[in-house]
Amino acid sequence: MDLEMKKNLASNWFKILQDSICHSIQKLEKSNAIFQSKSWKRNHKKDEGGGEFRILKNGKVFDKVGVNFSKVYGKFPQKFKKNIPGTQKDPSFWASGISVVMHLKNPLIPAMHFNTRYISTTRDWFGGGMDVTPSRIDRTEEKEFHNTLKKMCNRHDKNYYKIYKKWCDQYFYLPHRKEPRGIGGIFFDYKKGNFDKNFKFVRDVGITFEFIFNKIIKKKIKKKWSMKDKEAQYIKRGRYTEFNLLYDRGTKFGLQTGGNTEGILMSLPPTAKW
């Protein structure tokens, strides 16, 4: 399979998944709040791709949820290319992906994040993952979440879950706070070599995320909460904001490669406290 076909397969899947996830979210929302969509271009003077981000705000179920698709290409800035494999001699790149961040109105429902991407330089690879950030501990939910991820990973490789869970725990950590962002999940990067196997895994990650958020939200959507619960959520959202602005690779990658700023910062919650 040639590289162009791989790129088309990956970007087409990410676009299909964006539609599917938005459809699921709209079914859960059941209100007048709908997604506002905005398409953008990386460079208005020449063709370097772009994307579409969709944001739903102030719903009955979702305070804010963003679903972002991108397909961009061009050349990495000189100061950034040293961090990317395969760009030492040629700074050209192509990248496509989908990212989702959910901030729920009910503080008993955790914030949820997912992304998958395919990047091509002189090499090509997949990356991504998902994690959950509750403001109130729920051990049953945590166990079910990780069991679902483990079963999904085991369908592809018995070693994936252990490796990617550890990577996630290390990645979604706030060093200045000495605390994890949430209850973890899976995180992976630089998956290369066997495109067919890796692409099957990446598709399964996306489908599993859609299953997980539907299950978690439906289970807790009608649970009663107090203002004390909401205040705890606002404080946790402050931590979420700190991580995304200080450490998140996707935020840095997007901003340093000419991505749409509004789309990149869609991950930030509508209200946070410190």
C-alpha positions as CSV (number, residue, x, y, z in Angstrom):
1,M,0.0,0.0,0.0
2,D,1.5,3.4,-1.0
3,L,1.7,6.3,1.4
4,E,-1.0,8.4,-0.3
5,M,-3.5,5.6,0.2
6,K,-2.5,5.3,3.9
7,K,-3.0,9.0,4.3
8,N,-6.4,8.9,2.7
9,L,-7.6,5.9,4.7
10,A,-6.5,7.6,8.0
11,S,-7.9,11.0,7.3
12,N,-11.2,9.6,5.9
13,W,-11.6,7.5,9.1
14,F,-11.0,10.5,11.4
15,K,-13.7,12.5,9.5
16,I,-16.2,9.6,9.7
17,L,-15.5,9.3,13.4
18,Q,-16.0,13.0,13.9
19,D,-19.5,12.7,12.4
20,S,-20.3,9.6,14.4
21,I,-19.2,11.1,17.8
22,C,-21.1,14.3,17.1
23,H,-24.2,12.3,16.3
24,S,-23.9,10.4,19.6
25,I,-23.3,13.6,21.6
26,Q,-26.4,15.3,20.0
27,K,-28.6,12.3,20.9
28,L,-27.4,12.5,24.5
29,E,-27.9,16.3,24.7
30,K,-31.6,16.3,23.7
31,S,-31.9,20.1,23.9
32,N,-31.8,23.1,21.7
33,A,-28.0,23.3,22.1
34,I,-26.4,22.2,18.8
35,F,-22.9,22.0,17.4
36,Q,-21.5,25.2,15.9
37,S,-19.1,24.2,13.1
38,K,-16.2,26.2,11.7
39,S,-13.9,25.2,8.9
40,W,-10.4,26.7,8.8
41,K,-7.3,26.7,6.6
42,R,-3.7,26.5,7.8
43,N,-2.4,29.0,5.3
44,H,-4.7,31.3,3.3
45,K,-2.1,32.1,0.8
46,K,-1.4,28.5,-0.3
47,D,-2.8,25.1,0.1
48,E,-1.6,23.6,3.3
49,G,-4.8,21.9,4.4
50,G,-6.9,22.8,7.4
51,G,-9.8,21.2,9.3
52,E,-13.1,21.6,11.0
53,F,-13.9,22.1,14.7
54,R,-17.4,21.7,16.1
55,I,-18.3,23.0,19.5
56,L,-21.5,22.6,21.6
57,K,-21.9,24.9,24.6
58,N,-24.4,25.5,27.4
59,G,-26.4,22.4,26.9
60,K,-28.4,20.4,29.4
61,V,-25.9,17.6,29.5
62,F,-22.7,19.3,28.2
63,D,-21.3,22.5,29.5
64,K,-18.9,22.4,26.6
65,V,-17.8,19.7,24.2
66,G,-15.4,20.1,21.2
67,V,-14.8,17.6,18.3
68,N,-11.9,18.7,16.1
69,F,-10.8,17.2,12.8
70,S,-7.6,18.4,11.0
71,K,-5.6,17.5,7.9
72,V,-2.6,19.7,7.5
73,Y,0.7,19.6,5.6
74,G,3.7,21.8,4.8
75,K,7.1,22.3,6.5
76,F,7.9,22.4,10.2
77,P,9.4,25.6,11.6
78,Q,13.2,25.2,12.1
79,K,13.0,25.3,15.9
80,F,10.3,22.7,16.1
81,K,11.4,20.1,13.6
82,K,14.2,18.7,15.9
83,N,11.4,17.3,18.1
84,I,9.8,15.3,15.3
85,P,11.2,12.0,14.0
86,G,12.2,12.0,10.3
87,T,12.6,15.7,9.9
88,Q,16.3,16.2,10.3
89,K,17.0,16.4,6.5
90,D,13.5,17.2,5.3
91,P,11.2,19.4,7.4
92,S,8.1,18.4,5.3
93,F,5.2,16.8,7.1
94,W,1.6,15.7,6.7
95,A,-0.7,15.2,9.7
96,S,-4.3,14.3,10.2
97,G,-6.3,13.6,13.4
98,I,-9.4,13.9,15.5
99,S,-9.5,15.2,19.1
100,V,-12.5,15.3,21.5
101,V,-12.8,17.0,24.9
102,M,-16.0,16.8,27.0
103,H,-16.8,19.0,30.0
104,L,-20.2,17.8,31.5
105,K,-22.7,19.9,33.3
106,N,-23.3,17.2,36.0
107,P,-20.1,17.3,38.1
108,L,-20.6,13.6,39.0
109,I,-19.8,12.8,35.3
110,P,-16.0,13.1,34.6
111,A,-14.4,15.2,31.9
112,M,-13.3,12.9,29.0
113,H,-10.7,13.3,26.4
114,F,-9.7,11.3,23.3
115,N,-7.5,11.8,20.2
116,T,-6.0,9.7,17.5
117,R,-3.7,11.0,14.7
118,Y,-1.5,9.8,11.8
119,I,1.6,11.8,11.0
120,S,4.0,11.4,8.0
121,T,7.5,12.9,7.6
122,T,10.2,10.7,6.0
123,R,8.6,8.2,8.5
124,D,4.9,7.7,9.3
125,W,3.2,6.7,12.5
126,F,0.0,6.7,14.6
127,G,-0.5,8.2,18.0
128,G,-3.3,8.9,20.4
129,G,-5.2,7.7,23.4
130,M,-8.0,8.6,25.9
131,D,-8.3,9.5,29.5
132,V,-10.9,10.4,32.1
133,T,-10.8,13.1,34.7
134,P,-13.4,12.9,37.5
135,S,-13.8,15.6,40.2
136,R,-15.3,13.0,42.5
137,I,-13.8,9.5,43.0
138,D,-15.9,6.6,41.8
139,R,-14.0,3.3,42.1
140,T,-16.6,1.3,40.3
141,E,-16.6,3.6,37.3
142,E,-12.8,3.6,37.3
143,K,-12.6,-0.2,37.3
144,E,-15.1,-0.6,34.5
145,F,-13.3,2.0,32.4
146,H,-10.0,0.3,32.7
147,N,-11.5,-3.2,32.2
148,T,-13.0,-2.0,28.9
149,L,-9.7,-0.5,27.8
150,K,-7.9,-3.7,28.7
151,K,-10.3,-5.9,26.7
152,M,-10.0,-3.6,23.7
153,C,-6.2,-3.6,23.8
154,N,-6.1,-7.4,24.3
155,R,-7.9,-7.8,21.0
156,H,-4.8,-6.5,19.3
157,D,-1.9,-7.3,21.6
158,K,-1.8,-8.6,25.1
159,N,1.0,-6.2,26.0
160,Y,-0.7,-3.0,24.8
161,Y,-2.7,-2.2,27.9
162,K,0.1,-2.5,30.4
163,I,2.4,-0.4,28.3
164,Y,-0.1,2.3,27.2
165,K,-1.6,2.6,30.6
166,K,1.8,3.3,32.2
167,W,2.6,5.8,29.4
168,C,-0.8,7.5,30.1
169,D,-0.1,7.7,33.8
170,Q,3.3,9.3,33.2
171,Y,2.0,11.7,30.5
172,F,-1.1,13.0,32.2
173,Y,0.7,14.1,35.3
174,L,1.2,17.6,36.7
175,P,4.8,17.8,38.0
176,H,4.3,21.2,39.6
177,R,1.3,19.8,41.6
178,K,2.7,16.4,42.1
179,E,-0.6,14.8,41.2
180,P,-2.2,13.0,38.2
181,R,-4.7,14.8,36.1
182,G,-7.3,12.1,36.5
183,I,-7.7,8.3,36.6
184,G,-5.6,7.7,33.5
185,G,-6.5,5.6,30.4
186,I,-4.1,4.8,27.6
187,F,-1.6,6.8,25.6
188,F,0.5,5.7,22.7
189,D,2.8,7.3,20.1
190,Y,5.1,6.5,17.2
191,K,3.2,3.3,16.3
192,K,4.8,2.4,13.0
193,G,5.8,-0.6,10.9
194,N,2.6,-2.5,10.3
195,F,0.0,-0.1,9.0
196,D,-2.9,-2.5,8.7
197,K,-2.5,-3.7,12.3
198,N,-1.9,-0.3,13.7
199,F,-4.9,1.2,11.8
200,K,-7.2,-1.5,13.1
201,F,-6.1,-0.7,16.6
202,V,-6.6,3.1,16.1
203,R,-10.1,2.5,14.7
204,D,-10.9,0.3,17.7
205,V,-9.7,3.0,20.1
206,G,-12.1,5.5,18.5
207,I,-15.1,3.1,18.6
208,T,-14.3,2.1,22.2
209,F,-14.2,5.8,23.2
210,E,-17.7,6.3,21.8
211,F,-18.9,3.3,23.6
212,I,-17.3,4.4,26.9
213,F,-18.6,8.0,26.9
214,N,-22.2,6.8,26.1
215,K,-22.1,4.3,28.9
216,I,-20.7,6.7,31.5
217,I,-23.0,9.6,30.7
218,K,-26.2,7.5,30.4
219,K,-25.5,5.9,33.8
220,K,-25.1,9.2,35.6
221,I,-27.1,11.7,33.6
222,K,-30.0,11.9,36.1
223,K,-27.9,11.7,39.3
224,K,-28.5,14.6,41.7
225,W,-25.6,16.9,42.5
226,S,-24.9,19.8,44.9
227,M,-23.1,23.1,44.5
228,K,-20.3,21.6,46.6
229,D,-19.9,19.0,43.8
230,K,-19.9,21.8,41.2
231,E,-17.2,23.7,43.1
232,A,-15.0,20.6,43.2
233,Q,-15.5,20.3,39.5
234,Y,-14.4,23.9,38.9
235,I,-11.2,23.3,40.9
236,K,-10.5,20.1,39.0
237,R,-11.1,22.0,35.7
238,G,-8.4,24.5,36.9
239,R,-5.9,21.6,37.0
240,Y,-7.1,20.4,33.6
241,T,-6.4,23.9,32.2
242,E,-2.9,23.9,33.7
243,F,-2.0,20.7,32.1
244,N,-3.3,21.6,28.6
245,L,-1.6,24.9,28.6
246,L,1.7,23.8,30.1
247,Y,2.3,20.2,29.0
248,D,0.0,18.9,26.4
249,R,1.8,17.8,23.2
250,G,-1.3,18.3,21.0
251,T,-1.6,21.9,22.1
252,K,2.0,22.6,21.4
253,F,2.0,20.7,18.1
254,G,-1.1,22.6,16.9
255,L,0.1,26.1,17.8
256,Q,3.6,25.5,16.4
257,T,2.4,24.1,13.1
258,G,0.0,26.9,12.2
259,G,-3.2,25.2,13.4
260,N,-6.4,27.1,14.3
261,T,-6.0,28.6,17.7
262,E,-9.7,28.5,18.6
263,G,-9.9,24.8,17.6
264,I,-6.7,24.0,19.5
265,L,-7.9,25.7,22.7
266,M,-11.4,24.1,22.5
267,S,-10.1,21.7,25.2
268,L,-10.3,24.4,27.8
269,P,-13.3,24.3,30.1
270,P,-15.9,27.2,30.0
271,T,-15.5,27.9,33.7
272,A,-12.6,27.0,36.0
273,K,-11.4,28.0,39.5
274,W,-8.3,28.1,41.5
